[in-house]
């Protein structure tokens, strides 16, 4: 099966600019996650979708971050405006069911490395 | 809310030696526990998972982990380290969402 696709692979922007990341999950996976992984740290959950509804966005900085999954398949994550501390790898993952409900492991994309200068 | 603590941000072993990476969890309900591995410039890959049943779980590449409820632990082991095991390892706990530990970087010396 095809894996989780993410683009772009790398992005360099200046602070206060905007940026968007795209994710295409594994076909048939209902749950989609966006994680932020700062260098030297574990992935931090930003938002979790179940189909096109938001399950958990408690750690999403909503003043500058937004995400959508309009048709329950692809998803975009946007940062506007970016700050220096947003430099990180943004990981998209998908699972067949909700993590835990169906013992569904997450399948990760290769991530987008964002550098904010 | 659940959380994970990985003891030791860096572990270094010699090739052929035992690998032990420590993970303790906190969860208000019986947890599902996972270990993921991240090789340089690659995405995270599932090593193994514990859901229910047998507490000793075997994963890929010779790794295994044991769920110990009394110790709230899920340590990862491998009897004999190989150079190709050098990577970042993440423990994760799940109850509807997946929370990761900070990671342990494993270095294998020749």
Interface residues (C-beta under 8 A of the other chain):
Chain A: X4 X33 X35 X40 X41 X42 X43 X44 X45 X48 X55 X56 X91 X93 X98 X99 X100 X101 X103 X105 X106 X107 X108 X109 X110 X111
Chain B: X6 X9 X32 X34 X36 X42 X43 X44 X45 X46 X49 X51 X90 X94 X95 X96 X97 X98 X99 X100 X101 X102 X103
